[in-house]
Amino acid sequence: MLMNSSRRNFITKASLATAGISAALNSLANADHRKAASESAGMTEAPGAFTINIFSKHLHWLDYSAMASAVAGMGFEGIDLTVRPDGHVLPERVSEDLPKAVEIIRKAGLNVYMITTSISSADDPFAESILKTAGSLGIAYYRTGWIPYDEKRSMVDNLKAIQSRLTQLAALNNKYAIRGQYQNHSGANFGAPLWDLWSVLKEVDSPWMGSQYDILHATVEGANSWPLGLNLLKSYIGTIDIKDFYWTKKEGKWHSETTPLGEGMVDLKKYFKLLKQYAIRGPVSIHYEYPLGGAENGAKVLTIKKEEVLAAMKRDLVTVKQLLSEAGLK
């Protein structure tokens, strides 16, 4: 009996050890597979790594030429261009207007490393025309639209359906050599808790589909635990956007209120330190969602002087440059 018990213990321990080694090897194999896939797709270096771009939603009050001039004058390196309904480029006019906008922006000494779209499926009406045009112009990334959860389905069934959708979208991205980026956003949509986004991207397993990491929304959803989500997603992050916030109470309810960079509760210094530690690279898009005369909401007409808007944008740009410098990233 003693011999049988010892033997069983030995076999159990050996099995567990083997399982642990197998899991570790599988993890390394998956990492090597993603690296090999990226390199075979010409992705050995992130396009526009740590270039500072401005989200053009906040410049809808300017046409292409005036926008390019203003952005270059402030010292940005690129523009994260809205290519979606009510954006700088309308989806139905993408083949005519996107090349025109990109040409004007590049002539001003800037670049378009990334665009923001509402594409959430390969079956979206304008998905192929947008990706084909953007890919032909050498634009490296696009942000997808958000995907809501179907409340009538279980979480497991939702994730399976989303995985299938993003796998098909990744194939379309591959066809036109442009990388899709899903932004995590606070709330109840897919991607808000971060683990769900990681679990799907892990299964999609394509260098053509990744994450646009949003530190504000990650902090809203995980005030103290956001570094865990960042660590989980680190190998899938292709682009980042940046903004700051604090909590405020209105009519008895707590809300997140966006602020200029450095005035809120986002731990920006720790965040940029972790970006370096995890070797996360890619273009940075600055978002301005605090009161700016309507510019924060994509207004076509401002209610304050444009000089005030541009001055605020320049201050946040200076803050990001300082953060990058202090973290040894630029």
PETA-V477234 format. One record per helix or strand of 3 or more residues. SS is the DSSP state (~ for helix, > for strand). FROM is the first residue (numbers start at 1). TO is the last residue. If there is no record, write none. Layout:
[[SS FROM TO] [SS FROM TO]]
//
This chain:
[[~ 2 40] [> 52 55] [~ 56 59] [~ 64 74] [> 78 83] [~ 91 107] [> 114 116] [~ 127 136] [> 141 143] [~ 155 176] [> 179 183] [~ 195 204] [> 209 214] [~ 215 221] [~ 226 236] [> 237 242] [> 244 250] [> 253 259] [~ 268 277] [> 284 286] [~ 295 297] [~ 306 326]]
//
